[in-house]
Amino acid sequence: MKVNKSPTVLGGAMIAAGTMIGAGMLSLPIASAGMWFGWTVVIMLITVLFMYVTAEQILEVNLGYNPGSSFDTLVKSTLGDTWRLINGFSVAFVLYILLYAYVVGSGSVISDTLRNLEDNPIDIPRYLSSLLFSIVFTAIVWWSTKAVDRISTILMVGMFITLFAAVTGLLGQIHVDYLFEPTGESQYAIYAFASLPFFLTSFCFHASVPSFVKYYGIEGSKIRKAIIWGMIITFVFYLCWMIAIMGSIDRVTFLSVGEDEVAWLLNQVKASDATQLALRIFAFFAVVTSFLGAGLGLFDYIADLFKIGNSAKSRLLTATITFLPPTILGMIFPNGFVLAIGFAGLFAAIWSVIVPALMVINYRKRQKGAKEISFRAFGGKVMPYIIIAYGLIAITSHLLVTVFKVDALSFI
């Protein structure tokens, strides 16, 4: 008799880490330049804690429903139709703005890499690189989910290998004084607020929590372990990344960030040819995997929202609605990578921070008096309100930077 084995904790952890680690990390050194390394570590630790708790809050609610219940179902059941609409709009906006960022990022990586070839430099406009990138990988999403799955798996392996090669290559030549001089000065703390939406986005995988419940079944403790290890793996990767970049580029240099932020960052890192190549391949793999992941999520969301079928013609319509707007915007406005990641963090604060906290508050009220509670998110009764405050601070911080033009890099 064949026995169905329960999925391993490591498998779930890798799914979570693979969802979090991607092109968004290219924006982190620039977003952290105001506060620099010491405060960056503090903000990362705070973000890990709060994003871990919000994932557990979704899990707590989800375990009260049948495995397979979607995030949309949970929000509607616990918060009603108004919050369901707010949440749905926030999710769609985040996915659209991320696709735009990845289209822009692809153009930067491809064009700049070809332009820097030693033997035969090739000068391709960024808008053309973005267009070709979008056409090729949109076609993969249109073809089938299985195609996305297989290509993403291969690219994920390549991404981790090249990231490891790039980071280890950079770690061997870091300047410790770049990291810790100056450090601990209180006036830099204020710039930590500007980075909150970027780190929030980079540690966001919360739409996958219902998939975990469907994958594992009602095994709260096992899912909790997978989430914890996924967060730890991601934190270690990000910490090594920030050490490598901030230890290679002095702080003042970030005052001269160019309009093409991704290309600027890649060109500022002084390393061996092998390390440079690994860094650029990683950046490309990161953009592709993030594009495919966000694209497939939005593709399925659009198909479900408008009740579009699954035939080749119907999938073409869904692909057009999904990918055409961010592709056009990426070609017209090619310098919005970091800005787009920040706006993604603003709306991600709604659906991955505030909404989970509100859900768990309402869910616990309904469950009050129940004899047996199988799972409770970390932090007790007070934590959901702390989480809501954290989400509001992240939103306010981004609005101050973008609307009121508080300069996160004006540290001199």
Backbone torsions as a table, in degrees:
resi	resn	phi	psi	omega
1	MET	NA	135.4	-179.8
2	LYS	-82.6	128.0	-180.0
3	VAL	-104.1	124.5	178.9
4	ASN	-79.3	113.8	-179.6
5	LYS	-80.8	143.6	176.4
6	SER	-69.2	141.7	177.8
7	PRO	-57.6	148.6	-177.5
8	THR	-79.4	157.7	175.8
9	VAL	-63.8	-40.7	-179.6
10	LEU	-60.6	-40.6	179.3
11	GLY	-60.7	-45.3	178.1
12	GLY	-65.7	-38.7	178.9
13	ALA	-62.0	-39.8	-179.8
14	MET	-69.7	-34.6	175.7
15	ILE	-62.7	-47.2	-180.0
16	ALA	-62.5	-47.6	-179.2
17	ALA	-63.9	-40.7	179.6
18	GLY	-63.9	-31.6	177.2
19	THR	-71.5	-37.0	-176.9
20	MET	-79.9	-42.7	-175.3
21	ILE	-79.2	119.9	-178.1
22	GLY	-171.8	-153.8	-173.0
23	ALA	-64.9	-23.7	-179.0
24	GLY	-59.9	-26.1	-178.2
25	MET	-69.2	-16.5	175.5
26	LEU	-66.2	-23.2	-179.4
27	SER	-86.6	-17.3	-171.0
28	LEU	-63.4	-44.9	179.2
29	PRO	-60.5	-38.2	-180.0
30	ILE	-69.1	-43.0	179.9
31	ALA	-67.2	-23.1	-176.8
32	SER	-97.7	0.6	-173.1
33	ALA	-62.7	-32.8	-179.0
34	GLY	-64.9	-43.3	-176.0
35	MET	-90.8	-26.5	179.6
36	TRP	69.2	-166.1	-158.8
37	PHE	-67.3	-46.7	-176.4
38	GLY	-57.5	-50.0	179.5
39	TRP	-71.0	-26.0	176.7
40	THR	-61.6	-44.5	178.9
41	VAL	-62.3	-41.8	179.2
42	VAL	-60.9	-47.3	-178.8
43	ILE	-65.1	-38.4	177.6
44	MET	-61.9	-42.5	-180.0
45	LEU	-65.3	-41.6	177.5
46	ILE	-62.9	-43.4	-179.5
47	THR	-64.0	-43.1	178.1
48	VAL	-57.6	-46.2	-179.3
49	LEU	-60.6	-52.0	-174.8
50	PHE	-69.1	-39.1	-179.8
51	MET	-71.5	-31.0	173.7
52	TYR	-64.6	-44.3	-179.0
53	VAL	-64.1	-42.7	-179.4
54	THR	-65.8	-34.4	175.2
55	ALA	-64.1	-41.1	177.3
56	GLU	-65.1	-35.1	179.4
57	GLN	-65.0	-41.6	175.1
58	ILE	-62.5	-41.5	-179.9
59	LEU	-62.1	-43.6	179.4
60	GLU	-57.8	-46.0	179.0
61	VAL	-66.8	-44.2	-175.2
62	ASN	-62.1	-34.2	-178.9
63	LEU	-69.0	-12.9	175.0
64	GLY	-86.6	-0.4	-179.9
65	TYR	-121.9	169.3	178.9
66	ASN	-66.6	139.9	174.1
67	PRO	-55.1	134.4	-176.4
68	GLY	107.1	-12.5	177.1
69	SER	-65.2	131.2	-175.9
70	SER	-80.1	165.1	176.1
71	PHE	-59.5	-38.8	178.6
72	ASP	-61.0	-42.1	178.7
73	THR	-63.0	-42.4	-179.5
74	LEU	-63.1	-43.9	-179.1
75	VAL	-65.2	-45.2	-179.5
76	LYS	-62.3	-42.2	-176.8
77	SER	-69.4	-38.0	-175.0
78	THR	-93.1	-29.8	-173.1
79	LEU	-119.8	-14.9	177.9
80	GLY	95.7	178.2	-172.6
81	ASP	-68.6	-34.8	-179.1
82	THR	-62.1	-50.0	178.1
83	TRP	-67.6	-29.1	176.0
84	ARG	-62.4	-42.3	178.6
85	LEU	-66.9	-43.4	178.8
86	ILE	-60.9	-45.5	-179.6
87	ASN	-64.4	-44.7	179.8
88	GLY	-61.9	-42.0	178.2
89	PHE	-64.2	-42.5	-178.5
90	SER	-62.9	-43.6	178.9
91	VAL	-62.6	-46.9	-179.2
92	ALA	-63.3	-42.0	-179.8
93	PHE	-62.5	-45.4	-179.8
94	VAL	-59.2	-45.6	-178.6
95	LEU	-66.2	-41.0	178.1
96	TYR	-64.1	-45.9	-176.5
97	ILE	-69.0	-32.8	176.0
98	LEU	-68.6	-40.2	176.6
99	LEU	-60.5	-41.1	175.8
100	TYR	-59.2	-45.8	-179.5
101	ALA	-61.0	-39.8	-177.7
102	TYR	-73.0	-32.8	174.1
103	VAL	-63.4	-45.0	177.7
104	VAL	-63.6	-46.2	-179.2
105	GLY	-62.3	-38.0	179.3
106	SER	-62.9	-43.3	179.3
107	GLY	-61.0	-40.3	179.4
108	SER	-64.5	-49.8	-176.2
109	VAL	-64.6	-47.4	-176.3
110	ILE	-65.9	-51.6	-176.3
111	SER	-64.5	-43.0	-178.0
112	ASP	-68.7	-37.6	178.8
113	THR	-65.2	-45.2	179.0
114	LEU	-65.4	-34.7	-179.3
115	ARG	-70.4	-24.0	-177.1
116	ASN	-100.1	11.4	174.6
117	LEU	-63.5	133.5	-174.4
118	GLU	-70.9	-46.6	-173.6
119	ASP	-78.5	-53.9	-176.7
120	ASN	-132.0	81.2	179.1
121	PRO	-60.8	139.9	179.8
122	ILE	-121.0	125.2	-178.3
123	ASP	-101.6	101.9	178.1
124	ILE	-115.5	127.6	178.6
125	PRO	-56.7	146.7	-177.7
126	ARG	-62.4	-37.0	-178.0
127	TYR	-64.6	-34.1	179.0
128	LEU	-71.8	-41.0	176.5
129	SER	-60.6	-43.2	178.7
130	SER	-62.3	-42.4	-179.2
131	LEU	-63.8	-48.4	-179.9
132	LEU	-62.3	-42.1	177.0
133	PHE	-58.3	-48.8	-176.9
134	SER	-63.8	-41.1	-179.7
135	ILE	-62.8	-47.7	-177.2
136	VAL	-61.9	-48.5	-172.8
137	PHE	-85.7	-19.6	168.3
138	THR	-66.3	-39.2	179.5
139	ALA	-61.5	-35.0	179.1
140	ILE	-67.0	-43.9	177.8
141	VAL	-64.1	-41.8	178.8
142	TRP	-62.2	-38.1	-174.8
143	TRP	-62.1	-54.8	178.4
144	SER	-177.1	156.9	174.7
145	THR	-65.1	-35.8	179.9
146	LYS	-62.3	-38.2	178.3
147	ALA	-63.3	-42.0	177.3
148	VAL	-62.1	-43.5	-179.4
149	ASP	-58.3	-50.9	-176.0
150	ARG	-67.1	-44.5	-179.1
151	ILE	-68.0	-39.9	179.2
152	SER	-62.9	-39.0	179.3
153	THR	-61.8	-46.1	178.9
154	ILE	-62.8	-44.4	-178.2
155	LEU	-67.8	-35.6	178.4
156	MET	-62.1	-43.6	177.6
157	VAL	-61.1	-46.4	178.5
158	GLY	-62.4	-37.3	-179.7
159	MET	-64.9	-45.6	179.7
160	PHE	-65.5	-38.7	179.9
161	ILE	-65.3	-48.2	-178.0
162	THR	-70.1	-34.4	176.4
163	LEU	-64.6	-43.6	177.9
164	PHE	-60.8	-44.6	-179.7
165	ALA	-64.3	-42.8	-178.8
166	ALA	-67.2	-46.0	-177.2
167	VAL	-66.6	-45.0	179.1
168	THR	-63.5	-37.2	176.8
169	GLY	-64.0	-38.8	-179.9
170	LEU	-76.3	-36.1	-179.3
171	LEU	-61.5	-27.3	-179.2
172	GLY	-73.4	-9.0	-176.9
173	GLN	-132.3	18.7	-178.0
174	ILE	-70.4	153.0	174.4
175	HIS	-101.3	109.6	-177.4
176	VAL	-59.4	-35.1	-179.5
177	ASP	-65.9	-25.7	174.2
178	TYR	-62.6	-37.3	-176.1
179	LEU	-76.9	-40.4	-168.6
180	PHE	-114.9	15.9	176.2
181	GLU	-136.8	109.2	-2.2
182	PRO	-86.9	158.9	177.2
183	THR	-144.1	155.1	175.8
184	GLY	73.8	8.0	-179.5
185	GLU	-83.9	125.6	-169.5
186	SER	-63.8	-25.9	-176.9
187	GLN	-67.3	-17.3	179.3
188	TYR	-82.0	-15.0	-176.1
189	ALA	-61.1	-34.3	-176.5
190	ILE	-59.7	-29.4	-178.1
191	TYR	-76.9	-9.6	176.6
192	ALA	-63.4	-32.4	-178.0
193	PHE	-62.7	-34.9	-179.1
194	ALA	-65.8	-23.8	-176.7
195	SER	-87.4	-13.2	-173.8
196	LEU	-53.5	-48.2	-178.9
197	PRO	-63.3	-31.3	-178.1
198	PHE	-71.0	-44.8	178.3
199	PHE	-70.8	-34.5	176.4
200	LEU	-58.1	-47.7	178.7
201	THR	-62.5	-39.8	-174.7
202	SER	-72.1	-19.5	177.0
203	PHE	-109.4	23.3	-176.3
204	CYS	-100.5	121.3	174.7
205	PHE	-143.3	18.7	-163.5
206	HIS	-66.0	-24.6	176.9
207	ALA	-66.2	-15.5	-179.6
208	SER	-85.2	-12.2	-176.5
209	VAL	-60.1	-46.7	175.7
210	PRO	-59.4	-31.8	176.6
211	SER	-66.8	-34.5	176.5
212	PHE	-63.4	-42.3	179.5
213	VAL	-64.6	-39.8	176.8
214	LYS	-66.1	-35.5	-176.6
215	TYR	-74.5	-46.6	-175.8
216	TYR	-92.5	-25.3	-170.6
217	GLY	86.2	-163.1	-177.2
218	ILE	-81.6	69.5	178.9
219	GLU	-126.3	73.8	-174.4
220	GLY	-57.0	-43.2	-176.8
221	SER	-65.9	-36.4	-179.6
222	LYS	-71.3	-40.7	177.3
223	ILE	-64.8	-39.7	177.7
224	ARG	-58.0	-44.5	178.8
225	LYS	-63.1	-41.0	179.1
226	ALA	-62.4	-40.6	178.9
227	ILE	-65.8	-45.5	-179.9
228	ILE	-58.4	-49.9	-177.8
229	TRP	-68.4	-33.4	175.7
230	GLY	-62.8	-41.3	178.1
231	MET	-67.5	-40.5	-179.9
232	ILE	-63.7	-46.2	179.2
233	ILE	-58.6	-45.2	-179.5
234	THR	-64.2	-43.3	179.8
235	PHE	-60.0	-44.3	-179.3
236	VAL	-62.6	-44.0	178.6
237	PHE	-61.4	-46.4	-179.2
238	TYR	-64.9	-39.9	-179.7
239	LEU	-62.9	-45.4	177.8
240	CYS	-62.6	-39.2	179.2
241	TRP	-62.5	-47.2	-178.1
242	MET	-68.1	-37.5	176.0
243	ILE	-62.1	-45.0	-177.2
244	ALA	-64.2	-44.6	-176.9
245	ILE	-75.5	-49.8	-177.6
246	MET	-69.7	-22.7	175.5
247	GLY	-83.2	-8.0	-179.6
248	SER	-106.6	-21.7	-178.2
249	ILE	-123.1	123.6	-179.1
250	ASP	-70.6	157.1	-169.5
251	ARG	-61.5	-42.1	-175.9
252	VAL	-64.1	-29.6	-179.2
253	THR	-58.9	-28.5	-178.4
254	PHE	-68.7	-10.7	173.5
255	LEU	-68.8	-19.3	-175.9
256	SER	-105.7	26.9	179.0
257	VAL	-56.2	128.4	-179.0
258	GLY	-78.9	173.6	179.5
259	GLU	-64.1	-38.1	176.1
260	ASP	-87.7	86.9	-169.2
261	GLU	-63.2	-39.7	-176.8
262	VAL	-65.6	-48.8	179.1
263	ALA	-63.0	-39.3	178.5
264	TRP	-58.8	-47.5	-178.4
265	LEU	-62.0	-45.1	-179.4
266	LEU	-62.6	-36.1	-177.4
267	ASN	-81.1	-20.8	180.0
268	GLN	-77.2	-24.6	-178.0
269	VAL	-75.9	116.1	179.8
270	LYS	-95.8	114.4	-176.4
271	ALA	-152.3	176.6	177.4
272	SER	-65.6	162.3	-179.9
273	ASP	-58.7	-40.0	-179.2
274	ALA	-64.8	-42.3	179.7
275	THR	-67.9	-40.9	177.4
276	GLN	-60.7	-43.1	179.7
277	LEU	-63.9	-44.6	178.9
278	ALA	-61.0	-39.5	180.0
279	LEU	-64.7	-42.3	-178.9
280	ARG	-71.8	-38.1	177.1
281	ILE	-65.9	-41.4	176.6
282	PHE	-58.9	-46.5	-179.0
283	ALA	-58.6	-40.9	179.0
284	PHE	-66.7	-47.1	178.6
285	PHE	-59.7	-40.5	-179.5
286	ALA	-62.9	-42.5	178.9
287	VAL	-64.6	-43.7	-177.7
288	VAL	-64.9	-50.3	-178.1
289	THR	-62.3	-39.5	178.7
290	SER	-66.7	-41.0	178.8
291	PHE	-62.3	-45.0	-179.3
292	LEU	-66.6	-41.7	-179.5
293	GLY	-65.5	-50.6	179.3
294	ALA	-67.0	-38.0	-179.1
295	GLY	-64.4	-43.7	179.5
296	LEU	-65.6	-40.5	178.5
297	GLY	-61.9	-45.1	179.3
298	LEU	-70.0	-37.5	178.1
299	PHE	-57.2	-49.5	-180.0
300	ASP	-66.4	-37.0	179.3
301	TYR	-64.2	-45.4	179.5
302	ILE	-63.8	-43.5	-179.7
303	ALA	-61.0	-41.3	179.4
304	ASP	-71.8	-40.7	-177.6
305	LEU	-62.8	-43.9	-176.9
306	PHE	-100.0	7.2	177.9
307	LYS	53.8	47.3	179.5
308	ILE	-88.4	138.2	-176.6
309	GLY	-70.5	-174.0	-174.2
310	ASN	-114.7	12.9	175.6
311	SER	-71.1	167.3	-178.8
312	ALA	-58.8	-41.2	-179.6
313	LYS	-68.5	-41.1	179.8
314	SER	-67.4	-40.8	178.5
315	ARG	-65.0	-31.7	176.3
316	LEU	-64.7	-40.3	176.7
317	LEU	-63.0	-45.4	179.1
318	THR	-62.3	-42.2	179.7
319	ALA	-63.3	-37.8	179.5
320	THR	-64.5	-46.5	179.0
321	ILE	-63.8	-36.4	-176.2
322	THR	-74.9	-48.4	-167.3
323	PHE	-104.7	-20.7	-177.1
324	LEU	-64.9	-48.0	-179.1
325	PRO	-59.3	-50.0	179.8
326	PRO	-66.2	-28.8	178.4
327	THR	-68.0	-46.0	178.8
328	ILE	-62.4	-45.2	179.1
329	LEU	-63.3	-38.4	179.1
330	GLY	-64.1	-32.6	178.4
331	MET	-77.7	-34.8	-178.0
332	ILE	-80.4	-40.2	-178.5
333	PHE	-120.5	84.1	-171.7
334	PRO	-84.4	2.7	-174.4
335	ASN	-117.4	32.8	-175.0
336	GLY	-114.0	24.4	-175.0
337	PHE	-60.3	-57.5	-177.2
338	VAL	-64.8	-41.9	178.8
339	LEU	-59.5	-41.5	-179.1
340	ALA	-66.0	-40.7	177.8
341	ILE	-62.2	-38.2	178.1
342	GLY	-63.8	-44.5	178.2
343	PHE	-66.7	-32.6	174.4
344	ALA	-61.4	-40.9	178.1
345	GLY	-64.4	-36.0	178.7
346	LEU	-59.7	-49.6	-178.0
347	PHE	-79.9	-26.6	174.1
348	ALA	-65.7	-29.3	176.6
349	ALA	-61.4	-28.0	178.5
350	ILE	-73.9	-56.3	-170.5
351	TRP	-86.3	-20.2	-179.2
352	SER	-107.3	-4.5	180.0
353	VAL	-125.3	-63.6	-174.4
354	ILE	-69.1	-47.0	-178.3
355	VAL	-61.3	-46.6	176.8
356	PRO	-57.7	-40.0	179.4
357	ALA	-64.8	-43.7	177.6
358	LEU	-64.2	-39.4	179.3
359	MET	-60.9	-46.4	-175.3
360	VAL	-69.8	-32.3	176.1
361	ILE	-62.4	-49.7	-179.7
362	ASN	-67.3	-38.9	-179.6
363	TYR	-62.6	-42.0	-179.9
364	ARG	-67.5	-33.9	176.1
365	LYS	-62.1	-40.7	179.5
366	ARG	-69.7	-31.6	-177.1
367	GLN	-88.7	-0.1	-177.2
368	LYS	-58.4	129.1	-179.6
369	GLY	93.1	-6.0	178.2
370	ALA	-65.6	140.8	-175.0
371	LYS	-71.0	-38.8	-174.7
372	GLU	-128.7	119.3	177.5
373	ILE	-111.7	113.9	-172.1
374	SER	-77.4	-26.1	-173.3
375	PHE	-152.3	135.9	174.9
376	ARG	-131.8	133.9	177.0
377	ALA	-66.7	153.7	-178.7
378	PHE	-63.0	141.7	170.0
379	GLY	111.5	-9.9	177.0
380	GLY	68.5	-154.1	-173.2
381	LYS	-73.8	-28.8	-174.2
382	VAL	-79.8	-31.8	-171.7
383	MET	-56.8	-41.6	179.4
384	PRO	-56.3	-35.3	-180.0
385	TYR	-73.9	-34.6	174.0
386	ILE	-65.1	-40.2	178.8
387	ILE	-62.5	-43.2	178.4
388	ILE	-60.6	-42.4	177.7
389	ALA	-61.8	-41.9	177.4
390	TYR	-59.8	-44.9	179.0
391	GLY	-62.4	-41.8	179.6
392	LEU	-66.8	-37.0	177.4
393	ILE	-65.1	-42.5	179.0
394	ALA	-62.2	-43.0	179.2
395	ILE	-64.3	-47.6	-179.7
396	THR	-61.4	-41.1	-179.8
397	SER	-60.1	-44.2	-179.0
398	HIS	-67.0	-39.4	179.5
399	LEU	-64.8	-37.5	178.3
400	LEU	-62.7	-38.9	-178.6
401	VAL	-73.7	-42.9	-173.0
402	THR	-88.0	-38.4	-176.5
403	VAL	-89.1	-45.7	-176.8
404	PHE	-95.9	1.7	172.4
405	LYS	58.9	38.9	171.1
406	VAL	-73.2	118.7	-171.5
407	ASP	-82.4	114.4	-178.2
408	ALA	-73.3	-9.3	-178.2
409	LEU	-109.8	3.8	-175.7
410	SER	-86.1	67.6	-175.0
411	PHE	-99.9	3.4	179.2
412	ILE	-108.1	NA	NA
